[in-house]
Every structure is written in C-alpha cells, then in structure tokens.
C-alpha cells in the first residue's frame, strides 16, 4: 500500500512522495492501485480527476483525500483575464477552439429528456463567475447586470458579460471548461473514497434518468464509493451523480421522438438488468457529511446506480434557485430506483424541490431529515412500496406530493400542504425483495399507505375551501385487506376490471391534526384541534429552532412502539417493511436518537409536550 502526495509545488516528474510530490492529481490517479492513498495538499487544482483503477473489495479501496488541516479545491474552470471593455459595461473575450480542446461548453447546449424550458433558445453548459458568483446566461446579446451571452464561429468562441461596476481583469473571473471534476471515464471503477475536498464549476449536462448522468463528482456505474466531508457548489446541473451510464440509452426521446420518455425509461431498466445491474456490481455507495449548494439541477442525482446506498448528514441548499432552466428532474436529491437506499439526517432547504424519489423506491427509507423553505419538500412518484418515511420534519408550506402507493409514514411532523393522486397510464416495475430482479409492473392506484403517529399542522386552505393538509384524501378507503378483497369480489369473479373501481386500503391511526388539518374519517383514534399551532422553524446563531404549541390532550393517544410486524405488506409487491438486510425495523428512537417510551408521543421528537415548545434541532 502506497501513499502518494500531490502539491502545487510538485512536479509530475517526481516520485509522488511527501518530499517529492506530484503536481497534478491525475498523475497519482493514473497509477494508484488497490489499498493506495492519494493525499492532496493546499491549493486550487484545475483538472478533472480520472481514476484509472478501482479496487476489488472494500478493504482494499483507493482513497483520495485532502491533507489534514489544508484546503484543496478542484475546479472545472479556468481564470480569464483577456476581457475587452466594449461599451456600456459590456465586456468581451475571444477564445480559440484550441483553448477548449475536445469539449467546449459554450457550443454544447443544455438539452435532454424532460427538460422543459427554455427549449426554443437553448442555454449552454458554460458558466461565467465573478469572485465566485455565477452570472445568469441570456439567449440574446442584451445584457443586464451580472448576465452573460455567448456565440461561436468555426474558429472562436466569444463571451460577452456585464459585470456591473467590476473589472473582470482585476477581479477573479472564471469560466467553466470541464464537464466534471472527479469522474472515471471507464465504468466499474469500484471502491473509491473521495474525502475532504472543495469542488466547484463543473459544466456537467442535464442528467435525466434516460441518459448518461455525469455530475461534478460521479461514481459512473460503479460500486462502493464513499463521498464524504466535501464542499460542493456551482455545478451547472448536478453535484454528485450515482447514476446510469450511456449504453442503456441516451436522451432517445429528445433525439428521435418515436417513443415517449416513459417508454424509453422502462426499456432502460430492463436493459440495465441485462447489462448486469445488481447488488454485486452496482451501488452500495456512502454519501455523507457533504455541504452542497448553488447547483442548477441536483445536489445528488442517480438512476439505478444509487441502489443499496446510504446518504446521510449532508447539508443541501439552493438547488435550482437560479431559475435559468426548468425540467422534471430538479431536486436537492433526485433518485430513480433507489432500491434499499437509506436516506437519513440530511438538512435540505431553499431548493425548488427538496427530495424526489421516482420509480422503484422499493425498500427505500427516508428518516430523520429536516426540510425547510423549499418550494416543496418531498415527492414520491410511481412506486409501489414498501418504502418508509419516518421521523422527518417537513417545514415548508408545501410538504408532500404522493403519487405512489404502499408507503409507511410514521412519526413525522408535517407543517404544510400535501397532495395525492393516481398514475394509471405509466405501469412501472417492482422487484423481488432486496433485489434488482424485476417481478412485474403495475400502475399506481394510490393509497395502500400506513400513516401512524404523525403531526399535521397547517392553516392554509385550497380554492374549494378544503384544507390541503392531513389524511382526509383517504376518505372512502377500506381499512383492511379483507375489506378490500370483499369489495373487489362482491359482484362475482373477474379480472382487473373488478379491482379498478375499488380504492386500496388505508391504515391510519393515532395522528394529531392541528390548525385546519383534516383526518381520515375512519381513523379510530386521533387528536383534532382547531387551536393554532403557531408552528415556526427559524435559524438563530447557526442553530435551527422549532416552535410549536400543542393541545392539552396531546399525550392522550393510545400509541405504541411500532415496527415491521405492525405494518402488514403492500398489496402489489407483497414485501415486508424491513431493513435492507432483511431484519425487522423498530421505530423506537426519535429523530435525534433518543429512545421512545412505551407510549410515545406523535411526531419525530420525544421532548414534545402539551403547550408551547421551543426545541433546538441538531443540524
């Protein structure tokens, strides 16, 4: 096992020791083998690291880390100092084709499946920064302050920018020129650790689930990566990718329009299975303790490649907030087919959408996360269970869009509106338990959810005068599988036509409804109070403060410690709500790790009590 050192004072002609370090990380990445460590010292490294080798097992992983107590920054940008002031604060720089080499993000347009706007005048993968702040691209050469525009001919690229009162030749002016900052060109580069860096300024493309999905840091269809303790910002699209690779399809709807994106995505799943998508080869990543912000599309993205992973203790914010472009793939965390993935103790705020779990979130658990000030906190779409959402604080005004079935929602605090709907036109896959092997496909008939011991509090009403928070959308559902079967078969034998008119069961009990939140009309035990909860989540001196007023009878419910044995099985997948190793789950600790008593209070925090509560939330 060898330790290589990289320093801005080094040379790639050196031997890589601490006394004779390399100059570039790529020099070390070309020779590092199983068990080796690459230590990167203070400085800014303008390169895309392409590790040539991976390892065969976790115990032999290759580690890339920043030297202790130092700051190593890996950037996809270059400094530009050749700006010419034309007129009215408009600056221009001319860059030759040779400056960019084989990749010019100022001729590459932002496009792909499910990108919705703008598509008449395309934006580019390029970005311009002044003193670390991204300017906004315009599609025509009429530039407001802090905006830029580009055009190219056969030999040169021209960038125009309005920096306000700043002189770009005197300030730090950078443009991104590399697609990624840490990205193996080959797939199957397994068991890599990336730790302690700052990453910035990658010109990574739009990353839908039906395309190659490079991010600023990408595992690129590998297994067993650890991405930890990094600061990551200003990716054009996605900061971290654990997504699919190109051979199973690449924006085929956008390119050919012969089939819908849904149909291509369904084919992608089956093609990936044929290409070796399974637990032995793909996924099982750890993404932890990262700070991710100011990215255009995602903090973390991935289709299939993130299965069996653990994502925790990340701080993700300001994702999609520049509003330069819009599509149906934008979220702090956007994962497709996150089978058996455990997402917990993350703080996600000020994003267009906090977390979006799409397709095959089977065995996924979302636990003890804090969401706040997002346009919407959580979206779960076209999946069939079992998936678990427990001990979370959903603090935004729009909490949850449920276009799925077969979920378990336990001990959460919902501070905003919820929405629920069926998806009957897109039959999506489900799997054998803890496997990528496909068992069948099904439409989303909605319901079949378990909702226990949550708090719902919200005062806003919809246009029809009804509350938009609570569980009343389940009114009309049977409350057991036996009742459902009776209703579906009461008119005699048949096939699918017997099931379509009957709502799936709802298992709902011991929830607390405050303000104007409304409960399920067949819930046998609940608290309903019209008194104001005065719910508020604020930041003070670097801490997050939860304030809420609870009714006098808040501790009166006949609650209990819940676990796998209390949740039955969802109708479609018939798989238990259990851990990824097949062991039972017991919900006996709260969001902060404190043990619950035999009669736990509703919500994610054991210290909640009747009356006024002021609780400092651990970030």
N, C-alpha and C positions, 0 to 999 in steps of 0.2 A: 504494500500500500504506500503510495507516494503522495506527498503534499507539494503542489505547485503554487507558486506565488506570482501575482500579476501586479504591476505598479506602473504609474505614469512615468516613472524614472527608469523603467526597464527597457529591455530590447528583446525582440523575438529571436535574436541570435544567441541569447543567454540560455542557460540550462533550466531556468524556472525555479531555482532555489530562492530562499529568502534573501540571500546575499546577491544573487544574480537573477532577479525576477524577469518574467516576460513583460512585454509592453501591452499586448492585447489578450483579452480573454479567449478569443478564438484560437490563439496559438495553443493555450492549455486545453481547450475543448477538443482540439484535433487529436490529442494524444492521451487524454485522461482515460484510464481503464477502471475496471471494477475495483471498488474499495478506495479509489483515489479521492483526494480533496483538492479543490482549487480555491485559494484564498485571494480575494481581490482587495487591493488597498485603495486608499483615498484617491478620489479623482473622478472626472467625467469621462466615460468610455463611449465613444460614438461608433457603435458597431452593433450588428445583430449576431448574437452568440448562437452558433450552430453546433451543438454537441454531436460528435461523430459516434460515440459509443454510449451504450447503456449498460445495465447490469442484469444478471440472471436471477437475482433474488434480493430481497430487502436488506439482508445482512451484508450485501456487497455493493450497496448503492454508491453512486458517484455524487459527491456533494460540491456545489458551487456556493460559496458564502462570502459575505463582506467581512473584512478583517474587524476584529472586536474593537469597538470604540471609534471606528472610522466611518466615513460616508463615501460609498461607491455608487455612482449614478450611471446607469446605462440608458443612453438616449438614441432614439431613431431619427434625430435631427442633426443638422449642421448649422453653424453660425454663418450668417450672411452679412457682409459689410460693404457690398458694392452698390448700394442703393443710390439712385439719382433722383433728386427732387425735381419733378416736372412742373407742377403748378398747383395752387390751392391745397397744399398739404398732401398731394398725391406723389408717392414715391414709386419708382420702377426699378426692377432689377432684371437683367437679361442673363439667362443661364443656358449654356450649350447642352446639347444632347449628351456629350461625353461626361458632363458633371454628374448625371444621374446613373450612368451605366445602363444596366438592363431593366431598371424599374424606375419609372417617372410617375410619381403620384399626382402630378399636375396635368397628365394626359389620361390617367386612369380615373374613370368615373365611378361614383358610388351608385351601385345598382345591384339588383338581385331579387329573388323571390320574397314576396311580402313587404318589399319597400314600396311605400305608397306615395310619398311626396318628398321633394319635388321630382317628378319624372318627365316633365316637359323640357326643363332646362337643368341638366344634370350638374350636381356638385362633384367635387373631386376628392380623392383620398388625401390630398395635400392639406397642410395646415400651416398658418403663419403665427408666430408667437413673438410678443414683445415683453421682455422682462418676465417671462414665464406665463403670460396671459395670452390665451388664444383669441385671435381675431375671428370675425364672422365672415364666411365666404359669401360673395354676391355673384349672381349669374350674369350680370352685365356690368360694364365699367362705369357705374355711377356709385361712388363710394362715400358712404357716411363714415364718421369717425370710428376707428377700430374695426374696419372692414377691409377685405381684400378681394382681388379678382385675378384670374389667370387666363392666358391664351398661349397657343403654341403654333409654330410652323414646323417645317421639316427639319430644321436645324436647331432651333432655340425655343426655350420656354420663357415667357415674360410674366412676371408677377407684379401687380400694382397693389399698393396698400395705402391706407390712410391711418397714420399712427397718432392723429391729433397733434398735440404740441411736441411730441417726442421725435428726436432724430434717430432713426434706426441704425445709423452708422456709429452713434455714440452710446446707445443702449445695447442690451443683449437682445439681438434679433435672431431668431432661429426659424428654420422651416423643416418640416419632417420629410425625410427622403428614404426611409427604410420601412418595409412592411411590418416588421416585428423587431423586438429587442432580444428575445430569447426564444429560439424556435428551431428544433431539429428538422432539417429538410427531409430526412427519412422517417417513416413511421416505425413503431416498435422499439423506440429508444427508451427502455424501461428503467425504473428505479433511479430517478434523478431527484436531487434536492436543490432547490433554489431559495436561498435564505439571506435576508438582511439587506437587500439592495433597494435603491430607488430606481424605478423605471418610468420613462416618460417619452412622449412624442412619437408614437408609432403610427404609421399610415396604413393601419390594418383595415381590410374591407368589411362591408356589410356581411354579417355572418348568420344567415338563416339556416334552419335545420336541413335543408335540401342542398347545401353547398359545402365546399371546403370551408372550415371555420378557423382560420388563423386569428390569434389575438396578439396583444403586445407580448404576453408570455403564453406559450402554447405547449401542451403535452403532445400534441399531434398524434393521436390514436396510439397511445402507449399505455403502460400500466405502472402504477405505484409511485407516481411523483409526489413529492412534498413541496408545496409552495408556501413559504411561511415568512412572517416578520418583514415583509416588504412594504414600501410605499409606492403606489402605482397611480399614475394620473395622466390625463391628456392622451389617451388612446383615441384615435379617430372614431373607432367603433368599440371594440371590446378589450378589456384589460387582461383578463385571464380566460383562456379557452381550454376546455377539456372536451372538445367537440369532435365531430366526424372528419374524415378526410375525403379526398376528391373522387376516388374511384367509384363510390356508390352514388354518384350524381352530383352535378354542379349547376344549380340555377336553371334546370331544364325547362321549367315553365316559362321563365322570363325569356329564355333564348328561343324556344320553339312554339310555345302556346298550343301544343297538341293535346295536352292533358292538364288538369288542374294541379295546383301546387299540392293539394291534399293527396291526390293520386300518386304523385312523384314521391311524396314523403312516405306514404305507405310502402311503396316499392323500395325505398331506401332502407327501411327497417329489415325487409326480407333479404335484400342484397347484402346488408351488413352481417346478417346471420350466416349467409353462405360464405362470406369473406372472413369469418372467424370471430364475430362479436360474441364473446362470452367472458365469464369471470376470470378464467385462467389467463386471458390475453390482454383484456382492455379494462381500464377504470381503476377502482380502488385507490384513488388519489386522496391526499390530505391537503386541504387549503385552509390555513389558519393564521390568525394574528396579522392579517394584512390590512393596510389602510388604502382604500381605493376610491378615487373621486375624479370628477370632471372628465368623464368619458361619454362619447356620443351615443353608444348603444347599450353596453352592458358593463357591469363590474366583473361578473363571471358568466360565461356562456358555454353551452355544450349540448350536443345531441348524441346520445348513447355513450359517448366516451366518458361521461361523468358517473356512470353506474357504479354502485358499491363504494362510493366516496364518502368522505366526511368533511364538512365545510363548517368551520366554527371560529368564533371570536374575531370575525372580520368587521371592520367599520367601513361601510359603503355609502357614499352620498354623492349628490349632484350628478346623477346619471341621466343623460338625455335632456338636460335642462337648458342647453344652448338653443334647442328647438330649431336647429338648422335643417333637420330632416326628420321624417316620421315613417314608421313602419310597425308591423305587428310582431316585432322581436325585441322591443326596448324594455329593459328592466334592470334593477340592481343585480339580481340573479335571474337568469333565464335558462332553464334546463328542460330539455326533452328527454324522455326515457331515463329518468334519474332513478333507476331501479335500486332499491335498498340503500338509497343515499340518505345520510343523516345530516341535517342542516340545523345547527343549534347555536345559541348565544351570539348571534350576529346583531349588530346595530345598523339598521338600514333607514336612511331618512333623506328627504329632499330629492327624491327620484320621481321620474314620471310614473313608474310602477316599481314597487319595492321588490317583490318576488313573483315570478311567473313559472309555474310548473305545468308543462304542456306534454300531453301524450305519455302514457305508460309511467305515471308516477307511482308505480306499484311497489309497496314496501318502503316508500319514502316517508321519513319522519321530519316534521318541522317543529322544533321545540325550543322554547325559552328564548326566542328572538324578540327584539324591540323594533317596532316600525313606527315612524313618526314623520309627519309633514310630507308624506308622499302624495302624489295625485291619487294613487290607490295603493293599498298595502300588499294584498295577496290576490293572485288569480290562479286557480287550479282548473285546468281545461282538459276535456276529453280523456279522462282516465277513469278506471273502474274500481279502484281500491285493491287491497287495503292500503290506505295512506292515513297517516296520523298527524294531527295538528294540535299540539298541547303546550300549555304554559306560556303562550305568547302574549305580548301586549301589542295590540293593533291600535295605534294612537291617532291615525289620520282621520279626516272627515269621511273618507270613503275607504272602508276596510277590506271587503272581501267580495270577489266575484266567483261564484261557484258554478262552473259549467262541467261538473264531474259527478260521480256517484261513488258510493262505497267508502266515504271518508269517516274518520273518527275525530271529533272536535271536543277536547277535554281541557277544562281548567284554563280557558283563555279569557282575556279581557278585550271585548270589542267596544271601541269608543266611537264607531262611525257606522255608516250605512253598509248594507250587504245586498247582494243581488244573486239570483239563482235562475238558471234556465237550462232547457234540454238542448242536446245537439243530436238530432236524429239523422242528419244527412252525411255524417262522417263516422263510419264504423272504424274503430281504432283497436289496435292489438291489446291483448292481455297475455300473461305469461304463466308458466309453471312457477310455483313459489320459489323465490330466491334464485331465479334463473332468467336468462335472456331467451330461452327456448319458448317459442310462441305457441300458446294453447288455443287461441281463437281471436276473433274480433267482435266488437259489439258497438252499437250506438249508445249514446248517453241518454238514458231515460230520466235521469235526475233522481234525487232523493236517495234512499238506502243509506242514509247517514246516521251516525251515532253522535249525539250532542248532549254532553253531560257536564254539569257543574261549572258553567261559564257565567260571565257577567256581560250583559248587553246594556249599553247606555248611550243614548243619542237622542237629540231633541228635534232634529230637522225632519220635516215631512215632505213627501213627494207631491206632485201636482194634483193627484187624486185625493189628497188629504190623508193618505195612509202613511204610517211610519215606514221608514226604509231600513229599520234595524230590528233584529230579533229572529224568531223562528216561525212566525206565522205563515211563511210561504209553504210550510209543510202541512197546513190545514187540508184535510181530505185524504191524507195518507193513512194506510193501515199501520198498526203499531206492532205487528209481529209478522214473521214469515208465514205462519199458519193462516193468519187472516188474509194475507196477500194471495196465497195459493187458493184459498176458498173463493175469493173474489174473481180470480183469473179462471177458475174452472167451474164456476157456478152455473154457467149456461151450457155445459157439456164439453166434450173433448174437442180439441182442435190444435192449431199450431200458433204461430206468432201473433195472429190476429186476436187471440184470447188475452195476450199479455199487454198489447199496446194501449188499451184504454185504461188500464189499472195502474195507479200510482204505486211505486215501490214503497216499502215500509219506511217509517221514520222512528228512530229510537231516541227519544228526547225526554230528559228528566233533570230535576234539581238545578235548574238555571235561575239566575237572578236578572230580572228585567227592570231597568230604571228609566227615568225620563219618559219618553214616548215609545220605548221599545215594546214590541208585542210578542207574546209567546205562542207556542203551538197549542191549539185548542184541546188536545187530548193529553197534555202533559199532566201527570198525576200530582206532581209536587213541584212548586216553583214559588219564587218571590216576585211580586209585581207591585211596583211603587211608582207613582207619578211625581213624587218629590224630586227636585232637581239634584242630580249627582254632582253638579259643578265640576265635572271631570276636566282635568287640565294636566298637560305634560309640558314642562318648560326646562330650559337649561339654565343653571346657575353655577358660575365659577367652575365650569368644566364637569359638573355633575348633572344628571337628568333627574328631575323631580316629578313624581306622580302625586297629584292631589285629587281626592275623590271623597264625596260624602255618601255614606251607605246607610240604609234604613235600619231602624231599631231591631227588626226581626231578621237581620242579615245572617245570623248564625242559627236560624231555626230549622233549616232544611235537614232532611234525613239523609245526609250524604254519607259516602263511604270511600275507602281507598279502592280505586278502580284498577283493573288490569286486563290482560288479554282474555281471560276467561269470562269477563263481563260483556264482551263486545260482539259475540257471535261471529259470523262470517258474512262478507258481502255476497249478494246473490250471483253476480256474474263470475267472479274469479274463484269464489269458494275457498279463499285462503285466509288464514288467521292473521290478526293484528299482532305481530310479534317482531322481535329483533331480527336483524339480518342473519344471525347465526341460528335462527330457529327457536331461540329461548323466549320465554314469556316476558312481557313488559309490565311493570308495575308502576303506576303513576303516584308514587309515594313521596316524592320530593317536589318542591316548588321550583320556580324559575331561577332562584338563587341557590338551589342545592339544599335548602332547609327541609328537614323531614316533616311530613304532614302527620297530624294526629289521626286517630281512628275515625273522627268525624270532621273531615277537612272543610274549610270554607270554600265557597265558589271562587273562581278566578285563579290567577297564577302565583299569588303571593300569600303565604301563610299569615303574615302580620296584619292583613286587612281585618278591620273590626267595624262595628256599628259606629256611626257618627263620622266626624271629619278625620281623614287620613292624609298624612304627608310622608311620603316614602322616597328615600334616595335610592335610585336604581343604579346598580353596578353596571358600568359600561366596559 
